Amino acid sequence: MEAIIVFGIIVLVALTIVRTGTLALQRTGLSREASSFQAQSAFMGVGFTTKESESVVNHPLRRRIVRLLMWGGYSGIAVSVSTIVGGIGSSEGSVMRFMGMLLITSGVLLSLWQLPQVRAASDRLISRLVSSLPDLRVIDFEELLEFDRGYTVAHLYVDRNRWMTAKSLRELRLADEGVLVLNIQRSSGAVIGTPEAKTVLEAGDRILTYGRHECLESLRNRPADPRGDEERARSVEEQKELQASELAAEEKLAHTPPLAPDEDSAPD
């Protein structure tokens, strides 16, 4: 009986590790499906030659996450095998009965893990853990599209107790900071391709944004308290100054006379 309990704990730990790896990979820019597939593949030690696999191998942070998943998988296999062998040796009944109990235990735990209530609660706890990791950046500037003058397109995650959470786009007025919301992916997987002003951001949302690097970083960490409002006010002022300088540069360029053609290069 002790071996069955230990095996059940191992299964729960394995499920938690894979789910943690999935959420961590998601926060580096991979889609939900690709993150889940790559996390399971790494944990089970199975290699696949896919475009997503190449994006993992070529990304330092994703490589680190996958390496940890592989170590966890190898350790889990070793502990599971030793537990099963020890359980078979100490079992008083038949080996087939013992193996059957292991299969039933695994099936029950997997079924419970897939329940919406259990999945939502575990995702909340694991998301807090992943968010607290200092080396895990939510914005992946290396792979997402980058533009001139410090502007970029990047994904942001709406975490709990953050400035953007539970507010509509009309309330946030992100355009005042030079930020555009291109689409929103809910935690359920549903995608809002054309967000409206009345659309409310919820915890767990993944939003595709366009704006300045510094502003997007500020939005990612902006707290839901007066400090967050102060950060927004500073960001709005910075955007106004930037727009003023860009307008001045444009007007200067418009009033600059065109260069006269070089006499030496003029046609005869």
Sequence and secondary structure as in RCSB ss.txt:
>XXXX:A:sequence
MEAIIVFGIIVLVALTIVRTGTLALQRTGLSREASSFQAQSAFMGVGFTTKESESVVNHPLRRRIVRLLMWGGYS
GIAVSVSTIVGGIGSSEGSVMRFMGMLLITSGVLLSLWQLPQVRAASDRLISRLVSSLPDLRVIDFEELLEFDRG
YTVAHLYVDRNRWMTAKSLRELRLADEGVLVLNIQRSSGAVIGTPEAKTVLEAGDRILTYGRHECLESLRNRPAD
PRGDEERARSVEEQKELQASELAAEEKLAHTPPLAPDEDSAPD
>XXXX:A:secstr
 HHHHHHHHHHHHHHHHHHHHHHHHHTTT  HHHHHHHHHHHHHT    SHHHHHHHT HHHHHHHHHHHHHHHH
HHHHHHHHHHHHHHH SS HHHHHHHHHHHHHHHHHHHTSHHHHHHHHHHHHHHHHT TT  SS TTTS B GGG
EEEEEEE  TTBTTTT BHHHH GGGGT EEEEEE TTS EESS  TT B  TT EEEEEEEHHHHHHHHH BSS
HHHHHHHHHHHHHHHHHHHHHHHHHHHHHTS      GGGS  
